[in-house]
Amino acid sequence: MARMLSQVATIMRGSVGGLTYSANQFHQITIRARTAPVQPGTNRQQEIRNSLSAASLRWKDVLDASERAKWDNYAPTCVYSGPMGTYVVPGRSLYIAGRGLMENIFTNYGGIGALSDAEPSQPGFYALSGIEVGAPTAPGTGFSLAINNYGIHEICVLAQRSVAWNPTRTRFKGPWDTAANVAFEIAAATSFAKDFTGLVAGMRYFWRVRGVVSDAGHAITAAFTGSAIASTTP
């Protein structure tokens, strides 16, 4: 399916008739032959698929009608934005996103956090208070991410980084170095600095961070992305 704003077309996104419509930094509409999504088949990818599948089954087989209704009532408070304007998704999608991320972290990263089916206690996405990038806080070569959680809930965070790139590179869409994935908890009203070390000084590394509430209903945060030049802390 493709969607467009018209007369005749100013923005078009999606796929139809074997063609995929998108955009880039040079043109509002680009067209290419439709291709199948990349499925690298890594262990980390399979872990994520298993977590999302488990959450989908819980929605269908474990949650009762009243629990599903609470997620459906929560869903309109989470507004996404895209090139075609703002939109919302069903409660089922937000439940699977939150429960799936929390289950992935809990199962594959040392049992941190706690699993829940309850709807989030506050409307909207859970808001992080910002991420600061700097040199490693301990001796080593790399960078650190200081993640500020000044809200009222404890969160679990999944942080990823890329392999080394030339420092002149400014754009990155993946793939991420899944072997370098890390997850950790951040208490409410606190900050936490995570070092990525063992890297190459002067090279650029891209990073992505996403959090999920772990002490209540699993509201997700927005995905934060950025880059850092690796430096050395003696």
N, C-alpha and C positions, 0 to 999 in steps of 0.2 A: 504494500500500500504506500502511496505517496501523497503528501499534502502540499498545497501551495497557496500563497496569497496572490491574488490576481487583480488587475487587469494589465496585460494578459497573465504575466507571472513576474513577481518581484522576489519572492522567496519560495523555494521548493525543496522539500526534504522527503527522503524515503525511497522506496523501490517499487517499480511497476514495469511490466513488460520486459523483464530481463535487464533493466537499467536502474542504476542507483543515482539519485540526485542529492548533491551536497553543496558545499561552498569551500572556498579557501581564501587566503589573504589577497588574492588577485581578482577573484570573480564572485559575484553573488550567487550564481548557479553554475555548478559543474556537473557533468554527466559521465559516468563510466559504466562498463559492463558489471552487472551484479556478480559478486563472488561469495562463496561460502565463508562463514566466519572461521577464523583461525582457531584450531583446537590443538594446542601443543601437547596435550596429554601428560602434563607434568603431575607429580604427586600433589603439589599445592593446588592445582586446578581441580583435581579430583576431590580433594578435601573440601573445597568450596562447593562443588556440585553436590557432594554428600550432605553438607550442612543445609543447603537450600532445599534439597529434596526432603530431608527430615522435617524442616519447618513447614513445607507444603503439606506433608502427610498429617502433621499435627493440626493444622488449620482444618483439614477435612475430617479427621477421625477423632481428635481429642477435644478441641474447643467446642463448647456447646453454643447454641444460637445466641444466648445473651452475651457471651464473650466475643463472638464474632461481630455482634451489633455494636459493641463498645469500640472496637477497632474501626468499624465503618463510620462511626460518629467522629472519631479522631481524625480520620483521613482527610477531610476537607480543610483542616487547619494547616496541612503541610502543602504548601504551594510551590511547585517547581516552575522554573522559567526556561524557555528554549527559544530558538529562532522564530517559531510560529506563535510566540506569546506564552502566557502562563497556563498551567494546567495542574490538575490533581490526579491521583491514582487511587484505586480502591483500597479499602482497609486490608484486604488480603495481601496486597503487594507490600504494604508497609510492615505488616506483621512478618512476612517472610524475609524482608530485608533486615529487620531488627533482630528477630529470633535467629535467622540464618547466620548473621555476622557474629552474634553472641555465642552461638553454638560452635561455630568454627574456632573462635578464640578459646572458648572453654575446653574444647576437645583436643585441639592441636597445639596449644601453647601453655601447657602446665596447669590446666584446671583453674585459671583465674576467673574471677567474676562468679555470677550465679544465674541460672536460667529461670525465666519466668514467662508466663503466657499473658500476664496482665497488660492492659492498655497503658500507654504512657500517662504520667500524672499531670503533665502540662501540655498545652496545645503547641503544635508546630514542631519543627526539628529542634533537637537540643543544640544550644549555641555554645560553641567554644569561644573563648575570649581572645583568641589570637595565637599565632605561632611565630616564635622568634628564631631566626637562624643565626648561628655563630660558630666560633671555633670549638673544638672538643673541650669539654669541661675537665677531662683528665688527660694525662700525657698520651699523645698519639697523633696520627694524621687522619683527618677526615672533617666532619662537621657535627654540630649538635642541633637538635630541635627542642626548643623550650615551649612546651604546650601548656597554655593557660586555661585551666578549668575553674572559673570563678562562679559557676552555677551551684545549684543545691544538690546535685546528684554525683555519686561516684560514677566514673566511666571506665570502660576498657577501650584501648586504642590499638589499632593495627597500623603499623608504619612500614612503608616500603621505600626502597631506593632503586635507582637504575645502576647499570654498570658505568664505567668512566666514559666521558665524552670530551671532545675538544672544547675548551672554554668558550669558543666563539658560538657554539650551538645554543639556541635560545628556545627551541620548540621540541617537545617530546610527548609521544602518545603511548609509549610502551614498546616492547614488553618490559616488565619489571624483573629485577633479579630476585626471584621468589626465594632463593636460598638465603637471602639477607632479610627476609621478613621478620619483624619482631612485634610482640604484643606485650602490653603492660597496663597496669591500673593507675588511675590518677584519682585521688580522693577529692571530694567536693571542696570548693573554695581554696584550691592549691594549684601550684604549677609543678611541672616535672620536666627535667631535661634528659633527653636520650641522645647518647653519642653513637655515631656511626664512624668507626675507625678501621684502620688497616687498609686505607684507601691511598690513592696516588695524589701527592701534593700538586696543586695547580690545575687538576682536572675538574670538570664540571660533573656534578651528580644531581639528578632530578629525584624528587621525593614526593610521596603521596601519603596523606594521613586521613584516616576516618575513625570516628569514635562511636560508641554505642553506650547508652545508659545501662549500668550493670546492677544497680541496687533498687530498681523499680522496673516498670514497663520499658521495653527495649526501644526507646526512641533513638534514632540515628542522628548523627551530625551531618553537615555537608562534607563533601570530600575536599580536602585542602591539598593543593599541589604547589610546588615551587622548585627551586634549584639552589645549589650552593657550590662554591669553589672550595675544594679540600685544602685545608691548611694544617699546620703542625703546632700542637701545644707541647712545649718541652716539659 
